Amino acid sequence: MLDWFSPNQIVFSRPQVIWLLQNFELLLDGIWPSDHRKESGYTGSKGKHGHTAYYEKTKQVFAELVSRLYRAGPDSFPLLIAYSTELDQQYYIRDFLARCLRIDVTELDRRLKYALGYCCGWRRKQISYGRYCIQRRSYEKERARRLVSLAHR
């Protein structure tokens, strides 16, 4: 898995959305995260210069991410907080968020999973976030039912 993506590589796959959330503050400032394999960060494409500013693609990707987060409703804030923290602090942040929202950690994890899934994909979901959650829950129940029936054979 890549640990850096150029703006032209972004198709909002799950690893890319997580990476964008982890670099949310930089994107907010219009700065594309630097490639740690190289000395400097992304400064635009090499070669022929177009008619756009070097930060325009960064702003476009950021605007699309924010739009997807906005459509995910109230679960987008815990998603942003959970993934924008350092990896060693994520356990404590998840526990803290669950307490603040007055839900258990498994419910928070389910909400984070649904919100992340809703934000992923090469295009925006056509259904509302609430409807998406209902469909995911019914799919998971059906899948669990099938696994139980296969185990009893």
N, C-alpha and C positions, 0 to 999 in steps of 0.2 A: 504494500500500500504506500502511495506517495505521501510525503509529509509536507508537500508544498504544491499548490496549483496556480497556474497562470490564469488570468481573467478569461482567456479564451477557452480554457479547459472546463469551466464551470457549467455543469448541466444539472446541478442540484441533486446529485446522488447522496446517499446517506453519509459516506465519509466526507464529502465536500461540504455538506451542510454543517456537520459537526466542526470541521475545520474553520468554516466561516464564523460559526458561533464562538469558537475559541479566539478568533481574531477580531471580534466585534468592535472593540474600542479603536483599533487602527483603521478599520473600514469606516467607522463613524467620522474619523478625521480626514477621510479621503486618501488614506495611505494604504497601498497594497502591501501585505506582509512580505518581508524579504525572504528570499530563498537561502536557507542556511547552508546549502551546499555550495553557494557562490558568495562572493564578498558583498555584493550589493543587491538591493531588492529590484522588483519589477519597475522599469521606468518607461514602459511602452515597447512596441515592437521594433525590431531592428530593421534597417533598410529604409524603404520609402516612407516619408512622413505624410500622414493623412491630414484631413481638415478637422481633426478633433483634438481636444486637449489630452494630455497624458493621463489625467485623473478621471476622464469621462467614463471609461469602462469600469473603473473601480466604483464610481458612484452608481452606475447602472446595476451592477451586481448587488451592491448594498441596498439599493432601492427595491430590488426584487426580493431580497431576503427579508427586509422589513415588511413588505407587503404580505409575504407568506406568513410571517410571524403575526401580523395584525389579524389576518383571517383565522388564525388558530385560536384567537380569543384569549381568555384568561390563563390558559395553560402555556402560553408562549413566554410569559415572564419567568415562571420557574424553569422552563427549558433554557432560556438565555442565561439565567443565573447559574444553573447547574453545569452547563457546558463552558461557560466563560471563566470558570475558576480553575485553579491549578489541579492537576490530577490527584495530588496527595491530599487535597482538601475537599474533594468531591463527596466523600462519605459524610463528612461533617456538615457540608452544605445541604445534602439531601435530607439529613436528619433535621436540620434547622428549618428547612422549607416545609417539611411534613408537619412539624410542630406549629409553625406559623399558620399553615392552612388547615390545621386541626384534622389531618388525615394520617393514616399510617403510611409507612415508607413504601409498602407494596402498591398502594393506591397511587402514590406519587410517581413511582416507577412506571406504572401503567399509563398515567397521564403524560409523562415525559415521552414514552414510546409512541403514543398516539400523536402527540404534537410534532414530534420529529418526523414521523411517517407522513403527516399531513404537509409538512414543509418540503418534503423530498419529491423528486420527479422532474422530468424535463419541462413540464408545464404545470401551471396551477391546477389544483383540483376544482372540478366544476360543482361539486356538492359542498354544502356548508360543513364546518368542522363538527358540529353536533351530529349531523347525519353520518359523517365519516366514522365517528366514534361508535355509533350504533351498529354500523355495518361491520366494523372491526370486531366488536364484541360478539356479534352473532357468528361471524366467521370463526373466531377462536373457540366458542362453545361447540360449534359443529365439528371442528377439528378435534377437540378433546373427546367428544362423544365417539367419533370414528376410531380414535386411538384406543379408547376403552373397549369398544366392541371388537377390535382386532386382537387385543390382549386376552380376551375371554375365549377366543377360538381355539 
